[in-house]
Amino acid sequence: MKLLFDENLSPRLAEAVADLYPGSCHLRNCGLRGASDGRIWEYAAKNGFAIVSKDSDFRQRSFLRGNPPKVILLQIGNCTTVRAEFVLINLASRIHEFLLSSEESCLVLKHPK
């Protein structure tokens, strides 16, 4: 499944993880710069994206509405794009498992130790 990166994440992430998550995109490259959470949610659901964000509002929305779309919440604080990329790459097997699960709607990721 492809990932849709929220505005609070670098647009470079989509390119950096393209091998693991083909078709991924940053929302500004999808014409969604400044869009409401509701509009982003609808776009992701309609176009087969999982939303990747640091914004807990998407986590709340996933609890209320379920999926699609799925939500990956990065609880990694203020860090570099390289660190966020590290998390997405090193936890790829868990992310892929989550994306294939019919039961899970939200995955919270933290810095691996």
RAZI-V740737 format. One record per pair of residues at least 6 apart in sequence whose C-alpha atoms are under 7 Angstrom apart, sorted by the first residue. I is the first residue (numbers start at 1). GAP is how many residues later the second one is. D is the distance in Angstrom with one decimal. If there is no record, write none. Layout:
i=<I,I>
gap=<GAP,GAP>
d=<D,D>
//
This chain:
i=<1,1,1,2,2,2,2,2,2,3,3,3,3,3,3,3,4,4,4,4,4,4,4,4,5,5,5,5,5,5,6,6,6,6,7,8,8,9,10,11,13,13,14,14,14,16,18,27,32,41,44,44,44,45,45,49,50,50,50,51,51,51,51,52,52,52,53,53,53,54,54,54,56,58,59,59,59,62,62,62,66,67,70,70,71,71,71,72,72,72,73,73,73,74,74,74,75,75,75,76,76,87,87,98>
gap=<20,48,98,19,20,21,22,47,48,18,21,22,46,47,48,49,20,21,22,23,45,46,47,48,20,21,22,46,47,48,20,21,46,47,20,45,46,44,71,15,68,72,10,11,12,69,6,6,8,28,6,7,25,23,24,20,19,20,21,18,19,20,21,19,20,21,19,20,21,19,20,21,17,13,12,14,47,9,43,44,39,38,35,36,34,35,36,34,35,36,34,35,36,34,35,36,33,34,35,34,35,24,25,6>
d=<6.5,6.6,6.7,5.3,5.8,5.2,4.5,5.2,6.4,6.7,4.5,6.4,5.2,4.9,5.9,6.5,5.8,5.1,5.6,6.2,5.7,5.9,4.8,5.9,6.3,4.5,5.9,6.1,4.9,6.3,6.5,5.9,6.1,5.2,6.7,6.7,6.5,6.9,6.4,5.2,6.9,6.4,5.4,5.2,6.1,6.9,6.4,6.2,7.0,6.9,6.4,6.8,5.9,5.2,4.6,6.4,5.4,4.7,5.6,6.9,6.3,4.8,6.1,6.0,4.7,6.0,6.4,5.2,6.0,5.5,5.0,6.2,7.0,6.7,6.6,6.8,6.4,6.8,6.1,6.4,5.6,5.4,5.0,5.9,6.3,4.7,6.3,5.8,4.8,5.9,6.1,4.7,6.1,6.1,5.0,6.2,6.8,5.9,5.0,5.4,5.7,6.3,6.8,6.5>
//
